[in-house]
Amino acid sequence: MCYAPGIDTKLTLLAAGLIFLLALVLGVWKYRQIVVSDDRRAHVYVDIAHRAALLYAFATLLIAVFVELSAWPAWLNLTAAMVVVFFFVAAIGSYIWHGARRDTENQFDPPAPGTRLGMALLILGEIGGFAVVFAGFIVGQLS
C-alpha cells in the first residue's frame, strides 16, 4: 500500500522546496559579490537573504511534518502554514530588496513608516500560524 500525503502537506513541501531553491540561487549571488568585492564580502543583506532562505526552507519543511500529523482539516492546516510561509518569503524579499539596492546595513535604522505594524503582523502570523498547526499535531498525536 502506498501512502500519499494530503494536499496541505504537499503544498507546504512545495513551498519548502521553492524557498530552498531560492536559497541556492541567493548563494550564487552572494558568491558573486564575494568574488568581485575588494574586501571579499557580500553586502550584509545579500548574506542575510541567503542565510534566512536556507533557515526558512528547513523551517517550512518542519512545518510540513506538523501539518501532516495534525488533526485539523486540510484547509485549516494549509491556511495556517501558508500564513507562516507568506511572512518567511516577505522577510526574504525585504532582505533581497535591501541587498540589491545596497541602501542600508540595518533596515530598522531609521525604521520606514509601517515598520512596527509590519513586525507586529509578522510576529502574530508566524507564531500564530505555527501554533495552529502545532496544536493540531498535539490533538492528533498526543491526546
CNS distance restraints for C-alpha pairs under 8 A (distance, minus, plus):
assign (resid   5 and name CA) (resid   9 and name CA) 6.05 0.50 0.50
assign (resid   5 and name CA) (resid  10 and name CA) 6.46 0.50 0.50
assign (resid   5 and name CA) (resid  68 and name CA) 6.88 0.50 0.50
assign (resid   6 and name CA) (resid  10 and name CA) 6.23 0.50 0.50
assign (resid   6 and name CA) (resid  68 and name CA) 7.08 0.50 0.50
assign (resid   6 and name CA) (resid  74 and name CA) 7.23 0.50 0.50
assign (resid   7 and name CA) (resid  11 and name CA) 6.01 0.50 0.50
assign (resid   7 and name CA) (resid  74 and name CA) 7.14 0.50 0.50
assign (resid   8 and name CA) (resid  12 and name CA) 6.20 0.50 0.50
assign (resid   8 and name CA) (resid  67 and name CA) 6.96 0.50 0.50
assign (resid   8 and name CA) (resid  68 and name CA) 7.56 0.50 0.50
assign (resid   8 and name CA) (resid  74 and name CA) 5.42 0.50 0.50
assign (resid   8 and name CA) (resid  75 and name CA) 7.15 0.50 0.50
assign (resid   8 and name CA) (resid  77 and name CA) 6.39 0.50 0.50
assign (resid   8 and name CA) (resid  78 and name CA) 4.80 0.50 0.50
assign (resid   9 and name CA) (resid  13 and name CA) 6.05 0.50 0.50
assign (resid   9 and name CA) (resid  64 and name CA) 5.39 0.50 0.50
assign (resid   9 and name CA) (resid  65 and name CA) 7.49 0.50 0.50
assign (resid   9 and name CA) (resid  67 and name CA) 5.91 0.50 0.50
assign (resid   9 and name CA) (resid  68 and name CA) 5.49 0.50 0.50
assign (resid   9 and name CA) (resid  78 and name CA) 7.61 0.50 0.50
assign (resid  10 and name CA) (resid  14 and name CA) 6.13 0.50 0.50
assign (resid  10 and name CA) (resid  64 and name CA) 7.98 0.50 0.50
assign (resid  11 and name CA) (resid  15 and name CA) 6.21 0.50 0.50
assign (resid  11 and name CA) (resid  78 and name CA) 7.73 0.50 0.50
assign (resid  12 and name CA) (resid  16 and name CA) 6.30 0.50 0.50
assign (resid  12 and name CA) (resid  60 and name CA) 6.89 0.50 0.50
assign (resid  12 and name CA) (resid  61 and name CA) 7.34 0.50 0.50
assign (resid  12 and name CA) (resid  63 and name CA) 7.56 0.50 0.50
assign (resid  12 and name CA) (resid  64 and name CA) 5.42 0.50 0.50
assign (resid  12 and name CA) (resid  78 and name CA) 7.36 0.50 0.50
assign (resid  12 and name CA) (resid  81 and name CA) 6.86 0.50 0.50
assign (resid  12 and name CA) (resid  82 and name CA) 7.38 0.50 0.50
assign (resid  13 and name CA) (resid  17 and name CA) 6.20 0.50 0.50
assign (resid  13 and name CA) (resid  60 and name CA) 7.32 0.50 0.50
assign (resid  13 and name CA) (resid  61 and name CA) 6.09 0.50 0.50
assign (resid  13 and name CA) (resid  64 and name CA) 5.97 0.50 0.50
assign (resid  14 and name CA) (resid  18 and name CA) 6.17 0.50 0.50
assign (resid  15 and name CA) (resid  19 and name CA) 6.10 0.50 0.50
assign (resid  15 and name CA) (resid  57 and name CA) 7.89 0.50 0.50
assign (resid  15 and name CA) (resid  60 and name CA) 7.19 0.50 0.50
assign (resid  15 and name CA) (resid  85 and name CA) 7.37 0.50 0.50
assign (resid  16 and name CA) (resid  20 and name CA) 6.12 0.50 0.50
assign (resid  16 and name CA) (resid  56 and name CA) 7.78 0.50 0.50
assign (resid  16 and name CA) (resid  57 and name CA) 4.77 0.50 0.50
assign (resid  16 and name CA) (resid  58 and name CA) 6.83 0.50 0.50
assign (resid  16 and name CA) (resid  59 and name CA) 7.97 0.50 0.50
assign (resid  16 and name CA) (resid  60 and name CA) 5.11 0.50 0.50
assign (resid  16 and name CA) (resid  61 and name CA) 5.48 0.50 0.50
assign (resid  17 and name CA) (resid  21 and name CA) 6.12 0.50 0.50
assign (resid  17 and name CA) (resid  57 and name CA) 6.88 0.50 0.50
assign (resid  18 and name CA) (resid  22 and name CA) 6.17 0.50 0.50
assign (resid  18 and name CA) (resid  57 and name CA) 7.93 0.50 0.50
assign (resid  19 and name CA) (resid  23 and name CA) 6.20 0.50 0.50
assign (resid  19 and name CA) (resid  53 and name CA) 6.10 0.50 0.50
assign (resid  19 and name CA) (resid  54 and name CA) 7.53 0.50 0.50
assign (resid  19 and name CA) (resid  56 and name CA) 7.18 0.50 0.50
assign (resid  19 and name CA) (resid  57 and name CA) 5.16 0.50 0.50
assign (resid  19 and name CA) (resid  89 and name CA) 7.68 0.50 0.50
assign (resid  20 and name CA) (resid  24 and name CA) 6.36 0.50 0.50
assign (resid  20 and name CA) (resid  53 and name CA) 6.53 0.50 0.50
assign (resid  20 and name CA) (resid  54 and name CA) 5.98 0.50 0.50
assign (resid  20 and name CA) (resid  57 and name CA) 5.00 0.50 0.50
assign (resid  20 and name CA) (resid  58 and name CA) 7.82 0.50 0.50
assign (resid  21 and name CA) (resid  25 and name CA) 6.40 0.50 0.50
assign (resid  22 and name CA) (resid  26 and name CA) 6.08 0.50 0.50
assign (resid  22 and name CA) (resid  53 and name CA) 6.87 0.50 0.50
assign (resid  23 and name CA) (resid  27 and name CA) 6.12 0.50 0.50
assign (resid  23 and name CA) (resid  49 and name CA) 7.79 0.50 0.50
assign (resid  23 and name CA) (resid  50 and name CA) 5.34 0.50 0.50
assign (resid  23 and name CA) (resid  51 and name CA) 7.43 0.50 0.50
assign (resid  23 and name CA) (resid  52 and name CA) 7.98 0.50 0.50
assign (resid  23 and name CA) (resid  53 and name CA) 4.85 0.50 0.50
assign (resid  23 and name CA) (resid  54 and name CA) 5.36 0.50 0.50
assign (resid  23 and name CA) (resid  57 and name CA) 7.94 0.50 0.50
assign (resid  24 and name CA) (resid  28 and name CA) 6.68 0.50 0.50
assign (resid  24 and name CA) (resid  50 and name CA) 7.68 0.50 0.50
assign (resid  24 and name CA) (resid  54 and name CA) 7.98 0.50 0.50
assign (resid  25 and name CA) (resid  29 and name CA) 6.60 0.50 0.50
assign (resid  26 and name CA) (resid  30 and name CA) 6.08 0.50 0.50
assign (resid  26 and name CA) (resid  46 and name CA) 7.41 0.50 0.50
assign (resid  26 and name CA) (resid  49 and name CA) 7.09 0.50 0.50
assign (resid  26 and name CA) (resid  50 and name CA) 5.16 0.50 0.50
assign (resid  27 and name CA) (resid  31 and name CA) 6.04 0.50 0.50
assign (resid  27 and name CA) (resid  50 and name CA) 5.75 0.50 0.50
assign (resid  28 and name CA) (resid  32 and name CA) 6.10 0.50 0.50
assign (resid  29 and name CA) (resid  33 and name CA) 6.31 0.50 0.50
assign (resid  29 and name CA) (resid  46 and name CA) 7.51 0.50 0.50
assign (resid  30 and name CA) (resid  34 and name CA) 6.26 0.50 0.50
assign (resid  30 and name CA) (resid  42 and name CA) 5.56 0.50 0.50
assign (resid  30 and name CA) (resid  43 and name CA) 7.92 0.50 0.50
assign (resid  30 and name CA) (resid  46 and name CA) 5.95 0.50 0.50
assign (resid  30 and name CA) (resid  47 and name CA) 6.24 0.50 0.50
assign (resid  30 and name CA) (resid  50 and name CA) 7.29 0.50 0.50
assign (resid  31 and name CA) (resid  35 and name CA) 6.19 0.50 0.50
assign (resid  31 and name CA) (resid  42 and name CA) 7.33 0.50 0.50
assign (resid  32 and name CA) (resid  36 and name CA) 6.37 0.50 0.50
assign (resid  32 and name CA) (resid  42 and name CA) 7.98 0.50 0.50
assign (resid  33 and name CA) (resid  37 and name CA) 5.95 0.50 0.50
assign (resid  33 and name CA) (resid  40 and name CA) 7.61 0.50 0.50
assign (resid  33 and name CA) (resid  41 and name CA) 6.73 0.50 0.50
assign (resid  33 and name CA) (resid  42 and name CA) 4.85 0.50 0.50
assign (resid  33 and name CA) (resid  43 and name CA) 7.35 0.50 0.50
assign (resid  34 and name CA) (resid  39 and name CA) 7.77 0.50 0.50
assign (resid  34 and name CA) (resid  40 and name CA) 4.47 0.50 0.50
assign (resid  34 and name CA) (resid  41 and name CA) 4.52 0.50 0.50
assign (resid  34 and name CA) (resid  42 and name CA) 4.90 0.50 0.50
assign (resid  35 and name CA) (resid  40 and name CA) 6.02 0.50 0.50
assign (resid  35 and name CA) (resid  41 and name CA) 7.87 0.50 0.50
assign (resid  36 and name CA) (resid  40 and name CA) 7.10 0.50 0.50
assign (resid  37 and name CA) (resid  41 and name CA) 6.28 0.50 0.50
assign (resid  37 and name CA) (resid  42 and name CA) 7.31 0.50 0.50
assign (resid  42 and name CA) (resid  46 and name CA) 6.27 0.50 0.50
assign (resid  42 and name CA) (resid  47 and name CA) 6.20 0.50 0.50
assign (resid  43 and name CA) (resid  47 and name CA) 6.41 0.50 0.50
assign (resid  43 and name CA) (resid  99 and name CA) 6.12 0.50 0.50
assign (resid  43 and name CA) (resid 102 and name CA) 7.00 0.50 0.50
assign (resid  44 and name CA) (resid  48 and name CA) 6.16 0.50 0.50
assign (resid  44 and name CA) (resid  99 and name CA) 7.04 0.50 0.50
assign (resid  44 and name CA) (resid 105 and name CA) 6.26 0.50 0.50
assign (resid  45 and name CA) (resid  49 and name CA) 5.86 0.50 0.50
assign (resid  45 and name CA) (resid  95 and name CA) 5.28 0.50 0.50
assign (resid  45 and name CA) (resid  96 and name CA) 6.68 0.50 0.50
assign (resid  45 and name CA) (resid  98 and name CA) 5.99 0.50 0.50
assign (resid  45 and name CA) (resid  99 and name CA) 4.48 0.50 0.50
assign (resid  45 and name CA) (resid 102 and name CA) 7.83 0.50 0.50
assign (resid  45 and name CA) (resid 105 and name CA) 6.98 0.50 0.50
assign (resid  46 and name CA) (resid  50 and name CA) 6.24 0.50 0.50
assign (resid  46 and name CA) (resid  95 and name CA) 6.79 0.50 0.50
assign (resid  46 and name CA) (resid  96 and name CA) 6.23 0.50 0.50
assign (resid  46 and name CA) (resid  98 and name CA) 7.86 0.50 0.50
assign (resid  46 and name CA) (resid  99 and name CA) 4.71 0.50 0.50
assign (resid  46 and name CA) (resid 100 and name CA) 7.54 0.50 0.50
assign (resid  47 and name CA) (resid  51 and name CA) 6.24 0.50 0.50
assign (resid  48 and name CA) (resid  52 and name CA) 5.81 0.50 0.50
assign (resid  48 and name CA) (resid  95 and name CA) 6.60 0.50 0.50
assign (resid  49 and name CA) (resid  53 and name CA) 6.01 0.50 0.50
assign (resid  49 and name CA) (resid  92 and name CA) 5.39 0.50 0.50
assign (resid  49 and name CA) (resid  93 and name CA) 7.76 0.50 0.50
assign (resid  49 and name CA) (resid  95 and name CA) 5.06 0.50 0.50
assign (resid  49 and name CA) (resid  96 and name CA) 5.82 0.50 0.50
assign (resid  49 and name CA) (resid  99 and name CA) 7.85 0.50 0.50
assign (resid  50 and name CA) (resid  54 and name CA) 6.38 0.50 0.50
assign (resid  51 and name CA) (resid  55 and name CA) 6.27 0.50 0.50
assign (resid  52 and name CA) (resid  56 and name CA) 5.88 0.50 0.50
assign (resid  52 and name CA) (resid  92 and name CA) 6.54 0.50 0.50
assign (resid  53 and name CA) (resid  57 and name CA) 5.93 0.50 0.50
assign (resid  53 and name CA) (resid  92 and name CA) 6.34 0.50 0.50
assign (resid  54 and name CA) (resid  58 and name CA) 6.68 0.50 0.50
assign (resid  55 and name CA) (resid  59 and name CA) 6.14 0.50 0.50
assign (resid  56 and name CA) (resid  60 and name CA) 5.93 0.50 0.50
assign (resid  56 and name CA) (resid  88 and name CA) 6.33 0.50 0.50
assign (resid  57 and name CA) (resid  61 and name CA) 6.33 0.50 0.50
assign (resid  58 and name CA) (resid  62 and name CA) 6.23 0.50 0.50
assign (resid  59 and name CA) (resid  63 and name CA) 6.26 0.50 0.50
assign (resid  60 and name CA) (resid  64 and name CA) 6.23 0.50 0.50
assign (resid  60 and name CA) (resid  85 and name CA) 6.96 0.50 0.50
assign (resid  61 and name CA) (resid  65 and name CA) 6.67 0.50 0.50
assign (resid  62 and name CA) (resid  66 and name CA) 6.70 0.50 0.50
assign (resid  63 and name CA) (resid  67 and name CA) 6.09 0.50 0.50
assign (resid  63 and name CA) (resid  81 and name CA) 6.91 0.50 0.50
assign (resid  63 and name CA) (resid 130 and name CA) 7.25 0.50 0.50
assign (resid  63 and name CA) (resid 133 and name CA) 7.63 0.50 0.50
assign (resid  64 and name CA) (resid  68 and name CA) 6.13 0.50 0.50
assign (resid  64 and name CA) (resid  81 and name CA) 7.85 0.50 0.50
assign (resid  65 and name CA) (resid  69 and name CA) 6.38 0.50 0.50
assign (resid  66 and name CA) (resid  70 and name CA) 5.90 0.50 0.50
assign (resid  66 and name CA) (resid 133 and name CA) 6.21 0.50 0.50
assign (resid  66 and name CA) (resid 134 and name CA) 6.16 0.50 0.50
assign (resid  66 and name CA) (resid 136 and name CA) 7.86 0.50 0.50
assign (resid  66 and name CA) (resid 137 and name CA) 5.75 0.50 0.50
assign (resid  67 and name CA) (resid  77 and name CA) 5.81 0.50 0.50
assign (resid  67 and name CA) (resid  78 and name CA) 7.66 0.50 0.50
assign (resid  67 and name CA) (resid  81 and name CA) 7.57 0.50 0.50
assign (resid  67 and name CA) (resid 133 and name CA) 5.87 0.50 0.50
assign (resid  67 and name CA) (resid 134 and name CA) 7.88 0.50 0.50
assign (resid  67 and name CA) (resid 136 and name CA) 7.80 0.50 0.50
assign (resid  67 and name CA) (resid 137 and name CA) 7.28 0.50 0.50
assign (resid  69 and name CA) (resid 136 and name CA) 7.63 0.50 0.50
assign (resid  69 and name CA) (resid 137 and name CA) 5.39 0.50 0.50
assign (resid  69 and name CA) (resid 140 and name CA) 6.65 0.50 0.50
assign (resid  69 and name CA) (resid 141 and name CA) 6.96 0.50 0.50
assign (resid  70 and name CA) (resid  77 and name CA) 7.49 0.50 0.50
assign (resid  70 and name CA) (resid 133 and name CA) 6.38 0.50 0.50
assign (resid  70 and name CA) (resid 134 and name CA) 7.29 0.50 0.50
assign (resid  70 and name CA) (resid 135 and name CA) 7.63 0.50 0.50
assign (resid  70 and name CA) (resid 136 and name CA) 4.24 0.50 0.50
assign (resid  70 and name CA) (resid 137 and name CA) 3.98 0.50 0.50
assign (resid  70 and name CA) (resid 138 and name CA) 7.37 0.50 0.50
assign (resid  70 and name CA) (resid 139 and name CA) 7.28 0.50 0.50
assign (resid  70 and name CA) (resid 140 and name CA) 5.42 0.50 0.50
assign (resid  70 and name CA) (resid 141 and name CA) 7.49 0.50 0.50
assign (resid  71 and name CA) (resid 136 and name CA) 4.87 0.50 0.50
assign (resid  71 and name CA) (resid 137 and name CA) 6.18 0.50 0.50
assign (resid  71 and name CA) (resid 139 and name CA) 6.12 0.50 0.50
assign (resid  71 and name CA) (resid 140 and name CA) 4.31 0.50 0.50
assign (resid  71 and name CA) (resid 141 and name CA) 7.80 0.50 0.50
assign (resid  72 and name CA) (resid  76 and name CA) 6.40 0.50 0.50
assign (resid  72 and name CA) (resid  77 and name CA) 6.35 0.50 0.50
assign (resid  72 and name CA) (resid 133 and name CA) 7.80 0.50 0.50
assign (resid  72 and name CA) (resid 136 and name CA) 5.37 0.50 0.50
assign (resid  72 and name CA) (resid 140 and name CA) 7.88 0.50 0.50
assign (resid  73 and name CA) (resid  77 and name CA) 6.41 0.50 0.50
assign (resid  74 and name CA) (resid  78 and name CA) 5.88 0.50 0.50
assign (resid  75 and name CA) (resid  79 and name CA) 6.00 0.50 0.50
assign (resid  76 and name CA) (resid  80 and name CA) 6.10 0.50 0.50
assign (resid  77 and name CA) (resid  81 and name CA) 6.00 0.50 0.50
assign (resid  77 and name CA) (resid 132 and name CA) 7.50 0.50 0.50
assign (resid  77 and name CA) (resid 133 and name CA) 5.86 0.50 0.50
assign (resid  78 and name CA) (resid  82 and name CA) 5.93 0.50 0.50
assign (resid  79 and name CA) (resid  83 and name CA) 6.21 0.50 0.50
assign (resid  79 and name CA) (resid 129 and name CA) 7.99 0.50 0.50
assign (resid  80 and name CA) (resid  84 and name CA) 6.65 0.50 0.50
assign (resid  80 and name CA) (resid 128 and name CA) 7.77 0.50 0.50
assign (resid  80 and name CA) (resid 129 and name CA) 4.35 0.50 0.50
assign (resid  80 and name CA) (resid 130 and name CA) 6.73 0.50 0.50
assign (resid  80 and name CA) (resid 132 and name CA) 6.43 0.50 0.50
assign (resid  80 and name CA) (resid 133 and name CA) 6.62 0.50 0.50
assign (resid  81 and name CA) (resid  85 and name CA) 6.22 0.50 0.50
assign (resid  81 and name CA) (resid 129 and name CA) 5.97 0.50 0.50
assign (resid  81 and name CA) (resid 130 and name CA) 6.75 0.50 0.50
assign (resid  81 and name CA) (resid 133 and name CA) 7.18 0.50 0.50
assign (resid  82 and name CA) (resid  86 and name CA) 5.80 0.50 0.50
assign (resid  82 and name CA) (resid 129 and name CA) 7.97 0.50 0.50
assign (resid  83 and name CA) (resid  87 and name CA) 6.54 0.50 0.50
assign (resid  83 and name CA) (resid 125 and name CA) 5.95 0.50 0.50
assign (resid  83 and name CA) (resid 126 and name CA) 6.94 0.50 0.50
assign (resid  83 and name CA) (resid 129 and name CA) 6.01 0.50 0.50
assign (resid  84 and name CA) (resid  88 and name CA) 6.28 0.50 0.50
assign (resid  84 and name CA) (resid 125 and name CA) 5.89 0.50 0.50
assign (resid  84 and name CA) (resid 126 and name CA) 4.58 0.50 0.50
assign (resid  84 and name CA) (resid 127 and name CA) 7.80 0.50 0.50
assign (resid  84 and name CA) (resid 129 and name CA) 5.60 0.50 0.50
assign (resid  84 and name CA) (resid 130 and name CA) 6.83 0.50 0.50
assign (resid  85 and name CA) (resid  89 and name CA) 6.09 0.50 0.50
assign (resid  86 and name CA) (resid  90 and name CA) 6.02 0.50 0.50
assign (resid  87 and name CA) (resid  91 and name CA) 6.06 0.50 0.50
assign (resid  87 and name CA) (resid 122 and name CA) 5.91 0.50 0.50
assign (resid  87 and name CA) (resid 125 and name CA) 7.06 0.50 0.50
assign (resid  87 and name CA) (resid 126 and name CA) 6.72 0.50 0.50
assign (resid  88 and name CA) (resid  92 and name CA) 6.38 0.50 0.50
assign (resid  89 and name CA) (resid  93 and name CA) 5.99 0.50 0.50
assign (resid  90 and name CA) (resid  94 and name CA) 6.18 0.50 0.50
assign (resid  91 and name CA) (resid  95 and name CA) 6.39 0.50 0.50
assign (resid  92 and name CA) (resid  96 and name CA) 6.18 0.50 0.50
assign (resid  93 and name CA) (resid  97 and name CA) 6.10 0.50 0.50
assign (resid  94 and name CA) (resid  98 and name CA) 6.34 0.50 0.50
assign (resid  95 and name CA) (resid  99 and name CA) 5.99 0.50 0.50
assign (resid  96 and name CA) (resid 100 and name CA) 5.97 0.50 0.50
assign (resid  97 and name CA) (resid 101 and name CA) 6.14 0.50 0.50
assign (resid  98 and name CA) (resid 102 and name CA) 5.54 0.50 0.50
assign (resid  98 and name CA) (resid 103 and name CA) 5.91 0.50 0.50
assign (resid  98 and name CA) (resid 104 and name CA) 6.57 0.50 0.50
assign (resid  98 and name CA) (resid 107 and name CA) 7.72 0.50 0.50
assign (resid  99 and name CA) (resid 103 and name CA) 7.57 0.50 0.50
assign (resid 107 and name CA) (resid 111 and name CA) 6.57 0.50 0.50
assign (resid 108 and name CA) (resid 112 and name CA) 7.28 0.50 0.50
assign (resid 108 and name CA) (resid 115 and name CA) 7.81 0.50 0.50
assign (resid 111 and name CA) (resid 115 and name CA) 6.00 0.50 0.50
assign (resid 114 and name CA) (resid 118 and name CA) 5.98 0.50 0.50
assign (resid 115 and name CA) (resid 119 and name CA) 6.03 0.50 0.50
assign (resid 116 and name CA) (resid 120 and name CA) 6.10 0.50 0.50
assign (resid 117 and name CA) (resid 121 and name CA) 6.16 0.50 0.50
assign (resid 118 and name CA) (resid 122 and name CA) 6.12 0.50 0.50
assign (resid 119 and name CA) (resid 123 and name CA) 6.07 0.50 0.50
assign (resid 120 and name CA) (resid 124 and name CA) 6.17 0.50 0.50
assign (resid 121 and name CA) (resid 125 and name CA) 5.77 0.50 0.50
assign (resid 122 and name CA) (resid 126 and name CA) 5.90 0.50 0.50
assign (resid 123 and name CA) (resid 127 and name CA) 5.93 0.50 0.50
assign (resid 123 and name CA) (resid 128 and name CA) 7.85 0.50 0.50
assign (resid 124 and name CA) (resid 128 and name CA) 5.29 0.50 0.50
assign (resid 124 and name CA) (resid 129 and name CA) 7.77 0.50 0.50
assign (resid 125 and name CA) (resid 129 and name CA) 5.52 0.50 0.50
assign (resid 126 and name CA) (resid 130 and name CA) 6.11 0.50 0.50
assign (resid 127 and name CA) (resid 131 and name CA) 5.91 0.50 0.50
assign (resid 128 and name CA) (resid 132 and name CA) 6.27 0.50 0.50
assign (resid 129 and name CA) (resid 133 and name CA) 6.66 0.50 0.50
assign (resid 130 and name CA) (resid 134 and name CA) 5.92 0.50 0.50
assign (resid 131 and name CA) (resid 135 and name CA) 5.88 0.50 0.50
assign (resid 132 and name CA) (resid 136 and name CA) 6.33 0.50 0.50
assign (resid 133 and name CA) (resid 137 and name CA) 6.33 0.50 0.50
assign (resid 134 and name CA) (resid 138 and name CA) 6.27 0.50 0.50
assign (resid 135 and name CA) (resid 139 and name CA) 6.15 0.50 0.50
assign (resid 136 and name CA) (resid 140 and name CA) 5.89 0.50 0.50
assign (resid 137 and name CA) (resid 141 and name CA) 5.71 0.50 0.50
assign (resid 137 and name CA) (resid 142 and name CA) 7.53 0.50 0.50
assign (resid 138 and name CA) (resid 142 and name CA) 5.04 0.50 0.50
assign (resid 138 and name CA) (resid 143 and name CA) 6.61 0.50 0.50
assign (resid 139 and name CA) (resid 143 and name CA) 5.22 0.50 0.50
